[in-house]
Amino acid sequence: MQRIVFISGIWNIALGAGLLVPALYEAIGMRIPDPFWGWILCAFLWYTAAVLIKAAKDLKRRGSFVYWEALLRYAAAALLLTIGPGVIGWPAWFIGSTDLAWGLIYTFGLPRALGTTHKKLLFDVSN
């Protein structure tokens, strides 16, 4: 699980980097109304990347951060898979699907890997 969380942090870095360069995201069919929105999303993604990478180093103590990240992933997936294609184009399907997958991995993988409950992860309760 530690490796998966770390890789998801790297995924966020790569996704954020792609949002910094309009020519890059436009080349794959993504429409972002103004570069500002790509840049602000990049900042958000890089922050969450840092949290995931740090959490991966000590999941026992920082697992609740990853668990809460799952909730962010579900919100992003809901937006990207419903209104996202009309707003930013077909890449919303791919990004939304990966967000949903990461969220499910965190939600169901963390309790199993850490030998704890959803409630303890949600409320950051030590075993």
C-alpha positions in Angstrom: 0.0 0.0 0.0 2.9 2.3 0.8 4.1 2.0 -2.8 0.7 2.6 -4.3 0.2 5.8 -2.2 3.6 7.0 -3.3 2.8 6.4 -7.0 -0.5 8.2 -6.6 1.5 11.2 -5.3 3.8 11.0 -8.4 0.7 10.8 -10.6 -0.5 14.1 -9.1 2.8 15.7 -9.8 2.6 14.6 -13.5 -1.0 15.7 -13.8 -0.3 19.1 -12.3 2.7 19.6 -14.6 0.5 18.9 -17.6 -1.8 21.6 -16.5 0.9 24.2 -16.4 1.4 24.1 -20.2 -1.6 25.1 -22.3 0.0 23.8 -25.5 0.3 20.4 -23.8 -3.2 20.0 -22.5 -4.7 21.4 -25.7 -2.7 18.9 -27.8 -4.6 16.0 -26.1 -8.0 17.7 -26.5 -8.4 19.3 -23.1 -10.0 22.7 -22.9 -9.3 24.9 -19.9 -11.0 28.3 -20.2 -8.1 30.3 -18.9 -4.5 29.3 -17.9 -5.2 30.5 -14.4 -7.5 27.5 -13.8 -4.9 25.1 -14.9 -2.3 26.7 -12.7 -4.6 26.8 -9.6 -5.4 23.1 -10.2 -1.7 22.4 -10.5 -1.0 24.0 -7.1 -3.8 21.9 -5.5 -2.5 18.7 -7.1 1.1 19.4 -6.1 0.0 20.1 -2.5 -1.9 16.8 -2.4 1.1 15.1 -4.0 3.3 16.3 -1.2 0.8 15.0 1.4 0.5 11.6 -0.3 4.3 11.2 -0.7 4.9 12.2 3.0 2.1 9.9 4.1 3.5 7.0 2.2 6.6 7.1 4.4 4.6 6.4 7.5 1.1 5.1 6.7 0.4 3.9 10.2 0.6 7.5 11.5 -0.5 9.4 8.4 -3.0 7.0 6.9 -6.0 9.2 7.7 -4.6 11.9 5.3 -4.7 9.4 2.5 -8.2 8.2 3.6 -9.4 11.8 3.4 -7.8 12.1 0.0 -10.1 9.4 -1.1 -13.0 11.8 -0.4 -11.4 14.4 -2.6 -10.9 11.8 -5.3 -14.6 10.9 -5.2 -15.6 14.5 -5.5 -13.3 15.1 -8.4 -14.5 11.9 -10.1 -18.1 12.9 -9.7 -17.5 16.3 -11.3 -15.1 15.0 -14.0 -17.4 12.1 -15.1 -20.6 14.1 -15.2 -20.0 17.7 -16.3 -16.3 17.5 -17.0 -16.5 16.3 -20.6 -18.7 19.2 -21.6 -16.4 21.7 -19.8 -12.8 20.4 -20.4 -13.3 17.8 -23.1 -12.9 14.0 -23.4 -9.8 13.8 -21.1 -12.2 14.3 -18.2 -13.4 10.7 -18.7 -9.8 9.4 -18.2 -8.9 11.6 -15.3 -12.3 11.1 -13.6 -11.9 7.3 -14.0 -8.4 7.3 -12.5 -9.6 9.5 -9.6 -12.4 7.0 -8.9 -9.9 4.2 -9.0 -7.5 5.9 -6.6 -10.3 6.7 -4.2 -11.5 3.1 -4.2 -7.9 1.8 -3.7 -7.4 4.2 -0.7 -10.8 3.5 0.8 -10.6 -0.3 0.7 -6.9 -0.9 0.6 -5.8 1.2 3.6 -8.0 -0.4 6.3 -6.8 -3.9 5.1 -3.1 -2.9 4.8 -3.1 -1.2 8.2 -5.3 -3.6 10.0 -7.7 -0.9 11.1 -11.2 0.3 10.5 -12.8 2.9 8.3 -14.0 4.8 11.3 -10.5 5.0 12.8 -9.0 6.3 9.6 -11.9 8.8 9.1 -11.5 10.2 12.6 -7.7 9.7 12.8 -7.9 7.4 15.9 -4.8 5.4 16.7 -5.0 1.7 17.2 
